Amino acid sequence: MGLPLLKPMLARTGSPSDLERGNFLWEPKLDGTRALVYREGKRLRFLNRRGRWIEHRYPELSALHRSLLPDPCLLDGEIVVLDRGLPSFSLLQEREQQEDPLRIELLSRLHPATLVVFDLLVSGERELLHLPLVERKKLLPEAVEEGERLRVCFHTQEGRELWESVKKMGLEGVMGKRKDSPYRPGVRSPDWLKLKAVKTLDAVILGYTPGEGWREPYFGSLVLGAYSEGRLVLLGRVGTGFGTKTMEELSPLLRKLETRRRPVEEEPPYEVRWVEPRLVCEVKYLELTRDLKLRAPSFVRMKEKDPHECELELDVKT
């Protein structure tokens, strides 16, 4: 059979009260790059959320076809770079932005990636998407031979206990998945829930403000937005959390995308140089105000993600 080109199933935002649900399985939320894993013979490919093949960035994972036992098979998972046993988004960021072959090879040795799989969608000639999650979970360990570069994601029914553990470890949060749920490609389903220990948001970069002082060659802040009911809305700006390297790499991209067209209806009370809404970044924040503005946002990282996936899930202070 030819393996189908799918989009990953997506989660909605949950709340701590969901941790008590008895019909859910819970997993740690890993700070990595989501990837559908395609194994056909000796060929192993990774398809990211934007529909791009990214296996060339991770040559150290190329031999894992030997450890994925059904042929062919299709899995869902996360590519992570570990630092002292925990996922490091800063090391991953350096890996996932890289296209230079020599640099890719060097980083694969300095900061090797690990593939963590959590779902089995096709096994041999059998398509499994319609099966309940618990049945797919039972089949997954039989399909994977774990090793240094390949792991099966831990899961438990004790959501509250896992939540407290990941907070102590400094992990991003937890994922909850309804036990009897099928796999629904490309759907943001209430069958899957994400709970983050820190509030974060993936936002579309709409523009930037001019920089002053040492930031004059770069930018002062990024102007952010997200989609709400099909249209972009202004969420405010973020001016903290940037390293010099990030500003050096991002500034030429912003200038290349500059446009005279304002992509949102609202006109902010500060000077903005607008850009085409193609870039996505992650920010952490305290709350979203009633007028849909981020309070105390801080830049976390760039994200390789379709801007139209940045949908606003309201968590508004009343």
C-alpha positions in Angstrom: 0.0 0.0 0.0 1.1 3.6 -0.5 1.2 5.5 2.7 -1.3 8.4 2.9 -0.1 12.0 3.2 -1.8 13.2 6.3 -1.9 16.2 8.5 -1.4 15.6 12.3 -4.4 15.5 14.6 -4.4 18.6 16.8 -5.5 19.4 20.4 -7.7 22.0 22.0 -6.7 23.8 25.2 -7.8 22.2 28.4 -7.9 23.2 32.1 -6.6 21.6 35.3 -10.1 20.3 36.0 -9.8 18.0 33.0 -7.0 16.1 34.8 -9.7 14.3 36.8 -11.3 12.8 33.7 -11.3 9.0 34.0 -11.7 8.3 30.2 -8.4 10.0 29.2 -4.8 9.0 28.9 -2.1 11.5 29.7 1.4 12.1 28.2 4.1 14.7 28.9 3.9 17.5 26.4 7.3 17.5 24.7 9.0 20.7 23.5 10.0 19.5 20.1 9.1 19.4 16.4 5.9 17.5 15.6 6.4 15.0 12.8 4.6 12.2 11.0 7.1 9.4 10.5 6.9 7.5 7.2 8.9 4.2 6.9 8.9 2.4 3.6 11.7 -0.2 3.2 15.0 1.6 4.0 13.5 5.0 3.4 12.5 7.0 6.5 10.9 10.4 6.1 9.6 13.1 8.5 6.6 15.4 7.5 6.2 18.5 9.7 3.0 20.4 10.5 3.6 22.7 7.5 3.7 19.7 5.1 7.4 19.9 4.6 9.8 17.0 4.5 12.5 17.6 7.1 14.4 14.4 7.4 17.5 16.0 5.8 18.0 18.1 9.0 18.3 15.0 11.1 20.8 12.6 9.5 21.4 10.8 12.8 17.9 9.5 12.6 18.2 8.0 9.1 19.0 4.5 10.3 15.9 4.2 12.5 14.0 2.4 9.8 15.6 -0.7 11.2 13.9 0.0 14.6 10.4 0.6 13.1 9.5 -3.0 12.5 6.3 -3.0 10.3 7.1 -2.2 6.7 5.5 0.0 5.7 4.4 2.0 8.7 3.3 5.5 9.6 3.6 7.0 13.1 3.0 10.3 14.9 5.7 11.7 17.2 8.0 14.5 18.2 11.6 15.2 17.4 13.4 16.5 20.4 16.9 17.5 21.4 17.7 16.5 24.9 19.9 18.4 27.3 20.6 16.5 30.6 17.7 14.3 29.8 15.1 17.1 29.2 13.9 18.6 25.9 15.8 21.8 25.0 13.9 24.2 22.7 17.0 26.4 22.2 19.1 23.5 20.9 16.2 22.3 18.8 15.7 25.8 17.4 19.2 25.7 16.1 18.6 22.3 14.4 15.2 23.0 12.8 16.3 26.3 11.2 19.4 24.8 9.6 19.7 24.1 5.8 23.5 24.2 5.3 24.6 20.5 4.9 28.0 20.9 6.7 26.3 22.7 9.6 23.6 20.0 9.7 26.2 17.3 9.9 28.1 19.1 12.7 25.0 19.8 14.8 23.9 16.2 14.4 27.0 15.2 16.2 27.0 18.0 18.8 23.3 18.0 19.6 21.8 14.7 18.3 18.0 14.5 18.1 15.8 11.8 19.5 12.5 10.6 18.0 9.7 10.1 20.5 6.7 8.3 19.0 3.2 8.3 20.6 0.8 7.0 18.0 0.7 4.2 15.3 -1.4 5.0 12.3 -0.4 2.4 9.7 1.2 -1.0 10.4 2.1 -3.1 7.4 -1.0 -3.3 5.2 -3.3 -2.3 8.1 -4.6 1.2 8.5 -5.3 2.0 12.2 -6.8 5.5 12.2 -10.3 4.2 13.0 -9.2 2.2 16.0 -9.6 3.6 19.6 -6.5 5.2 21.0 -6.0 2.5 23.6 -5.8 -0.2 20.9 -3.3 1.9 18.9 -1.3 2.4 22.1 -1.2 -1.4 22.7 0.2 -2.0 19.2 2.8 0.7 19.3 5.5 -1.0 21.5 5.3 -4.1 19.2 6.1 -1.8 16.2 9.0 0.0 17.8 12.4 -1.2 19.0 13.5 1.4 21.4 17.1 2.7 21.5 19.2 5.8 22.2 17.6 7.8 19.3 14.1 6.3 19.5 11.7 6.2 22.4 8.0 5.4 22.9 6.3 8.2 24.8 5.2 7.5 28.4 1.5 7.6 29.1 -0.6 7.2 32.2 -4.2 7.4 33.5 -3.1 9.5 36.5 -3.4 13.0 34.9 -3.0 15.0 38.2 0.1 13.1 39.2 1.8 13.6 35.8 0.8 17.3 35.8 2.6 17.9 39.2 5.6 15.9 38.0 6.1 17.8 34.7 5.8 21.1 36.6 8.6 20.1 38.9 10.8 19.0 36.0 10.2 22.2 34.1 8.5 20.5 31.2 6.0 22.3 28.9 2.9 20.6 30.2 0.7 17.5 29.5 -1.4 16.1 26.7 -4.7 14.4 27.4 -6.3 12.0 24.9 -9.7 10.3 25.1 -9.1 6.5 25.4 -11.7 5.6 22.7 -10.9 8.4 20.2 -10.0 7.6 16.6 -7.2 9.5 14.9 -8.7 12.4 12.9 -6.0 13.9 10.6 -5.9 17.7 10.5 -8.7 18.1 13.0 -8.4 20.2 16.2 -10.5 17.9 18.3 -11.9 18.0 21.9 -10.8 14.4 22.1 -7.2 15.7 22.6 -6.4 18.4 25.2 -3.2 20.3 25.9 -2.5 21.8 29.3 0.6 24.1 29.6 2.4 24.8 32.8 3.1 28.3 31.5 0.6 30.2 29.2 2.0 30.3 25.7 0.6 31.3 22.4 1.7 30.8 18.8 1.2 34.2 17.1 1.5 35.6 13.6 4.1 38.3 13.1 2.3 41.3 11.6 5.1 43.8 11.7 7.7 45.4 13.8 8.5 48.7 15.5 11.7 50.6 14.7 14.6 49.9 17.1 16.4 52.5 19.2 19.9 52.4 20.7 21.7 49.1 20.3 18.5 47.7 18.6 18.5 50.4 15.9 20.0 48.0 13.3 17.3 45.4 14.1 13.8 46.2 15.6 12.3 47.4 18.8 9.4 44.9 19.1 7.4 42.5 17.1 3.7 43.3 16.4 1.6 40.1 16.8 -1.8 38.8 15.8 -3.9 35.7 15.5 -6.9 34.4 13.7 -10.3 34.8 15.3 -13.4 33.8 13.3 -11.4 33.7 10.1 -9.8 37.1 10.4 -6.5 38.4 11.8 -6.8 40.4 15.0 -4.1 42.6 16.7 -2.8 41.1 20.0 -0.2 43.9 20.7 3.5 43.7 20.6 6.4 41.9 22.3 9.7 43.5 23.0 11.5 41.2 25.5 13.0 37.7 25.3 15.1 38.2 22.2 18.8 37.3 22.0 21.1 39.2 19.7 21.4 36.1 17.4 17.6 35.9 17.0 17.4 39.6 16.1 20.3 39.3 13.6 18.6 36.4 11.9 15.0 37.7 12.0 15.6 41.4 10.9 16.5 40.6 7.2 13.4 38.3 7.0 11.2 41.1 8.3 12.5 43.7 5.8 12.1 41.3 2.9 8.4 40.8 3.8 7.6 44.5 4.4 4.3 45.7 2.9 2.3 49.0 3.0 -0.9 47.0 3.6 -2.0 46.8 7.2 -3.2 43.1 7.7 -5.6 43.9 10.6 -8.5 46.4 10.9 -7.2 48.0 14.2 -4.6 50.7 13.9 -2.2 50.7 16.9 -1.2 53.9 18.6 2.5 53.4 17.7 4.6 53.3 14.5 4.6 49.9 12.8 6.3 48.7 9.7 3.9 46.0 8.5 5.0 42.7 7.0 3.2 40.0 5.1 1.7 37.6 7.7 3.9 34.6 6.9 6.0 34.2 10.0 5.0 32.6 13.4 6.5 32.9 16.8 5.7 31.6 20.2 5.3 33.9 23.2 4.6 33.4 26.9 2.3 35.8 28.7 0.4 36.4 31.9 -3.1 36.8 30.5 -5.2 37.9 27.5 -7.2 41.0 28.4 -10.8 41.7 27.5 -9.8 43.8 24.5 -7.7 40.8 23.2 -4.2 42.2 24.1 -1.4 40.1 25.5 -0.3 41.2 29.0 3.4 41.0 29.8 4.4 38.9 26.7 7.9 37.6 26.2 9.3 36.1 23.0 10.1 32.4 23.3 11.1 31.2 19.8 10.2 31.2 16.1 7.9 28.4 15.0 7.8 26.6 11.6 4.0 26.6 11.4 1.2 27.6 9.0 0.1 31.1 10.2 -3.6 30.1 9.6 -3.1 27.5 12.4 -2.7 30.4 14.9 -6.3 30.5 16.0 -7.2 32.4 19.1 -8.5 30.2 21.9 -10.0 32.7 24.3 -8.7 32.8 27.8 -9.8 36.3 28.6 -9.6 38.1 31.9 -13.1 39.4 32.8 
